[in-house]
Amino acid sequence: MSRHRWRRIAGRIGLAFSVFVLISPALLFFLWMLSLSLKTEADNVAYPPVLIPSELTLDNFREVFAKNDFAGYTLNSMIVSFSATGLALLVGVPAGYGIAKARASASAALILVARITPGLSYLVPLFRLFQWLDLTGTLLPIVITHLVITVPIVVYVMIGFFEGLPNELEEAALVDGATIWQAFRRVALPLARPGITVATILSFIFSWNNFVFAVVLAGRTSRTLPVAVYNTLTFEQISWGPLAAAALLVTAPVLLLTLLMQREIVAGLTAGGVKGG
């Protein structure tokens, strides 16, 4: 066997081992959470831990829906996440195009700073603002605050995609009499569809999972799913079964979306990393 073949086999083994090391903690955590949600409370608190229960039950899921308005919280999360994602696309895609074509590196760096700044930094002034406007306890301030998360994601992803598009295509459209808006809408936008897909998925996931803004700004009827999971905790004791069931219900939509769209995510991120001439 040639040395090149041995190197290729060793590389694949190393890659497989690296992937296993990276995903095994998350996979084990997910399987343990699934096990907790399907076991009785006696099995959940048993020591040593019961890995394979004698019987499986759906009582934990029934308890979650019986004691909480989980259907209403799910609707709130969908309204907030879809609204924040849609508004972010409406603002972020043209902004990414303008920054990319103007080669405004300072603006791109500012967007990156806004993306990596913790949400807690914006929470206090935004809370005071919405309190002054008497909007706390409604879904509107949650949607607005989620734009702090989704807009930088969309802009930063789209900058990479629009920078990777060949300038000759838009220049040809401009020579043929198209305006800059028509060149954006009819040339750049269709070619950037993979980037828009990636930005949409990432924005939705980050908005869906956000906890900090909703726990402060939401009221009793405007809670989102992450806040609903937090509210399953009690001071008397932790009911591991209902807590795991609630966490699984929150995780399932995002997990399914990621699995269904993983090819688009990988293809989009790969395409965004290639710069055009």
C-alpha positions as CSV (number, residue, x, y, z in Angstrom):
1,M,0.0,0.0,0.0
2,S,1.4,3.4,-1.0
3,R,2.3,6.1,1.5
4,H,-0.3,8.4,0.0
5,R,-3.0,5.9,0.6
6,W,-1.9,5.4,4.2
7,R,-2.0,9.2,4.7
8,R,-5.5,9.4,3.3
9,I,-6.7,6.6,5.6
10,A,-5.0,8.2,8.6
11,G,-6.6,11.6,7.7
12,R,-10.1,10.0,7.5
13,I,-9.6,8.3,10.9
14,G,-8.4,11.5,12.4
15,L,-11.4,13.4,11.0
16,A,-13.8,10.7,12.2
17,F,-12.3,10.9,15.7
18,S,-12.4,14.7,15.8
19,V,-16.1,14.7,14.7
20,F,-16.9,12.1,17.4
21,V,-15.1,14.1,20.1
22,L,-17.1,17.2,19.0
23,I,-20.6,15.8,18.7
24,S,-20.5,13.0,21.4
25,P,-21.2,15.4,24.4
26,A,-24.2,17.0,22.7
27,L,-25.5,13.6,21.5
28,L,-25.1,12.1,24.9
29,F,-26.8,15.1,26.5
30,F,-29.7,14.9,24.0
31,L,-30.2,11.1,24.6
32,W,-30.1,11.6,28.3
33,M,-32.7,14.4,28.1
34,L,-34.9,12.1,25.9
35,S,-34.5,9.3,28.5
36,L,-35.5,11.6,31.4
37,S,-38.6,12.7,29.5
38,L,-39.8,9.1,29.0
39,K,-39.1,7.8,32.5
40,T,-41.1,8.0,35.6
41,E,-40.0,10.4,38.4
42,A,-38.9,7.4,40.5
43,D,-36.5,6.2,37.8
44,N,-35.3,9.8,37.2
45,V,-34.2,10.3,40.9
46,A,-33.0,6.7,41.4
47,Y,-29.3,6.1,42.4
48,P,-27.5,4.7,40.6
49,P,-29.1,6.2,37.6
50,V,-31.5,4.0,35.6
51,L,-30.3,3.9,32.0
52,I,-32.9,1.5,30.7
53,P,-36.2,2.0,32.4
54,S,-38.6,-0.8,33.0
55,E,-41.4,1.1,31.4
56,L,-41.7,4.2,29.2
57,T,-44.3,6.8,29.8
58,L,-45.6,10.0,28.2
59,D,-46.9,11.4,31.5
60,N,-44.2,14.0,31.6
61,F,-45.4,15.5,28.3
62,R,-49.0,15.4,29.4
63,E,-48.0,17.2,32.6
64,V,-46.2,19.9,30.7
65,F,-49.3,20.7,28.6
66,A,-51.7,20.3,31.5
67,K,-49.8,22.7,33.9
68,N,-48.7,25.3,31.3
69,D,-50.2,26.9,28.2
70,F,-47.5,25.4,26.0
71,A,-49.6,25.8,22.9
72,G,-49.9,29.6,23.5
73,Y,-46.2,29.8,24.3
74,T,-45.4,28.0,21.1
75,L,-47.5,30.5,19.1
76,N,-45.7,33.4,20.8
77,S,-42.3,31.9,19.9
78,M,-43.4,31.4,16.3
79,I,-44.8,35.0,16.0
80,V,-41.6,36.5,17.6
81,S,-39.1,34.3,15.6
82,F,-40.8,34.7,12.2
83,S,-41.4,38.4,12.7
84,A,-37.8,39.1,13.9
85,T,-36.4,37.0,11.0
86,G,-38.6,38.6,8.4
87,L,-37.8,42.1,9.5
88,A,-34.1,41.3,9.7
89,L,-34.1,40.0,6.1
90,L,-36.0,43.0,4.9
91,V,-33.3,45.3,6.5
92,G,-30.2,43.2,6.5
93,V,-30.1,41.9,2.9
94,P,-30.0,45.4,1.2
95,A,-27.7,46.6,4.0
96,G,-25.3,43.7,3.3
97,Y,-25.4,44.5,-0.4
98,G,-24.6,48.2,0.1
99,I,-21.8,47.5,2.6
100,A,-20.3,44.8,0.3
101,K,-20.4,47.0,-2.9
102,A,-19.2,50.1,-1.1
103,R,-16.4,48.1,0.5
104,A,-17.2,49.8,3.8
105,S,-14.9,47.7,6.0
106,A,-15.5,50.0,9.0
107,S,-19.3,49.4,8.7
108,A,-18.7,45.6,8.5
109,A,-16.5,45.7,11.6
110,L,-19.2,47.7,13.4
111,I,-21.7,45.0,12.4
112,L,-19.4,42.3,13.8
113,V,-19.0,44.2,17.1
114,A,-22.8,44.4,17.3
115,R,-23.0,40.7,16.7
116,I,-20.6,39.6,19.4
117,T,-21.8,42.1,22.0
118,P,-23.8,40.3,24.7
119,G,-27.5,41.0,24.6
120,L,-27.4,41.9,28.3
121,S,-25.6,45.1,27.3
122,Y,-28.8,46.3,25.5
123,L,-31.3,45.0,28.0
124,V,-31.4,47.7,30.6
125,P,-31.8,50.7,28.3
126,L,-34.3,48.9,26.1
127,F,-36.3,47.8,29.2
128,R,-36.4,51.4,30.4
129,L,-37.5,52.6,26.9
130,F,-40.3,50.0,26.6
131,Q,-41.4,50.7,30.2
132,W,-41.7,54.4,29.4
133,L,-43.7,53.5,26.3
134,D,-45.9,51.1,28.4
135,L,-45.2,48.2,26.0
136,T,-43.7,45.7,28.5
137,G,-45.7,42.5,28.8
138,T,-46.5,42.4,25.0
139,L,-44.9,40.7,22.1
140,L,-43.8,43.9,20.3
141,P,-40.8,44.7,22.5
142,I,-39.6,41.1,22.3
143,V,-39.7,41.3,18.5
144,I,-37.9,44.6,18.4
145,T,-35.2,43.4,20.9
146,H,-34.7,40.2,18.8
147,L,-33.7,42.4,15.9
148,V,-30.6,43.2,17.9
149,I,-29.7,39.6,17.4
150,T,-31.0,38.8,13.9
151,V,-30.1,41.9,11.9
152,P,-26.3,41.7,12.6
153,I,-26.4,38.0,11.7
154,V,-28.2,38.7,8.4
155,V,-26.0,41.6,7.5
156,Y,-22.7,39.9,8.3
157,V,-23.7,36.7,6.4
158,M,-24.9,38.6,3.3
159,I,-21.7,40.8,3.2
160,G,-19.7,37.7,2.5
161,F,-22.1,36.5,-0.2
162,F,-22.3,39.7,-2.0
163,E,-18.6,40.2,-1.9
164,G,-18.3,36.8,-3.6
165,L,-20.4,37.7,-6.6
166,P,-18.6,38.7,-9.8
167,N,-18.9,42.5,-10.3
168,E,-19.1,41.9,-14.1
169,L,-22.7,40.7,-13.9
170,E,-24.0,43.8,-12.2
171,E,-21.9,46.0,-14.4
172,A,-23.4,44.4,-17.5
173,A,-26.9,45.0,-16.1
174,L,-26.0,48.7,-15.5
175,V,-24.6,49.1,-19.0
176,D,-27.9,47.7,-20.4
177,G,-29.8,50.5,-18.6
178,A,-30.8,48.9,-15.3
179,T,-30.7,51.0,-12.2
180,I,-28.7,50.0,-9.2
181,W,-31.9,48.8,-7.5
182,Q,-32.9,46.7,-10.5
183,A,-29.4,45.2,-10.6
184,F,-29.7,44.3,-7.0
185,R,-33.2,42.8,-7.3
186,R,-32.8,41.0,-10.6
187,V,-29.1,40.0,-10.6
188,A,-27.6,40.0,-7.2
189,L,-30.6,38.8,-5.2
190,P,-31.2,35.6,-7.1
191,L,-27.5,34.6,-7.0
192,A,-27.4,35.2,-3.3
193,R,-30.3,32.9,-2.5
194,P,-28.0,30.3,-0.7
195,G,-26.8,33.1,1.6
196,I,-30.4,34.3,2.3
197,T,-31.3,30.7,3.2
198,V,-28.4,30.5,5.6
199,A,-29.1,33.9,7.1
200,T,-32.8,33.0,7.5
201,I,-32.0,29.7,9.3
202,L,-29.4,31.2,11.6
203,S,-31.6,34.1,12.5
204,F,-34.6,31.9,13.3
205,I,-32.6,29.6,15.5
206,F,-31.0,32.4,17.5
207,S,-34.3,34.1,17.9
208,W,-36.1,30.9,18.8
209,N,-33.6,30.1,21.5
210,N,-33.2,33.5,23.0
211,F,-34.1,33.7,26.7
212,V,-32.8,36.9,28.2
213,F,-35.0,39.4,26.4
214,A,-38.2,37.4,26.9
215,V,-37.7,36.7,30.5
216,V,-37.5,40.4,31.3
217,L,-39.9,41.9,28.8
218,A,-42.6,39.2,28.5
219,G,-45.8,39.1,30.6
220,R,-47.8,36.1,31.7
221,T,-49.5,35.7,28.3
222,S,-46.6,36.8,26.1
223,R,-43.9,34.3,27.3
224,T,-41.9,32.4,24.8
225,L,-40.9,28.7,25.0
226,P,-37.5,29.2,26.6
227,V,-39.2,31.2,29.4
228,A,-41.9,28.5,29.7
229,V,-39.2,25.9,30.3
230,Y,-37.6,28.1,33.0
231,N,-41.0,28.4,34.7
232,T,-41.2,24.6,35.0
233,L,-38.6,24.9,37.8
234,T,-40.0,25.0,41.3
235,F,-38.5,26.0,44.6
236,E,-39.6,22.8,46.3
237,Q,-37.9,20.3,44.0
238,I,-36.9,19.9,40.4
239,S,-39.2,17.6,38.5
240,W,-36.7,16.2,36.0
241,G,-39.2,14.4,33.8
242,P,-41.4,17.5,33.0
243,L,-38.3,19.7,32.7
244,A,-36.7,17.4,30.2
245,A,-40.0,17.0,28.3
246,A,-40.3,20.8,28.1
247,A,-36.7,21.2,27.0
248,L,-37.2,18.6,24.3
249,L,-40.3,20.4,23.0
250,V,-38.3,23.6,22.7
251,T,-35.3,21.8,21.0
252,A,-37.3,19.7,18.6
253,P,-38.3,22.3,16.0
254,V,-34.8,23.8,15.8
255,L,-33.2,20.4,15.6
256,L,-35.6,19.2,12.9
257,L,-35.0,22.4,10.9
258,T,-31.3,22.0,11.2
259,L,-31.4,18.4,10.0
260,L,-33.7,19.1,7.1
261,M,-31.7,22.2,5.9
262,Q,-28.1,21.0,6.7
263,R,-27.2,20.7,3.1
264,E,-28.3,24.2,2.4
265,I,-26.5,25.5,5.5
266,V,-23.2,23.8,4.5
267,A,-23.5,24.8,0.8
268,G,-24.4,28.4,1.7
269,L,-21.5,28.8,4.2
270,T,-19.1,27.3,1.8
271,A,-20.2,29.6,-1.0
272,G,-20.0,32.6,1.2
273,G,-16.4,31.9,1.9
274,V,-15.4,32.1,-1.7
275,K,-14.5,35.6,-2.9
276,G,-15.1,36.6,-6.5
277,G,-12.7,38.2,-8.8
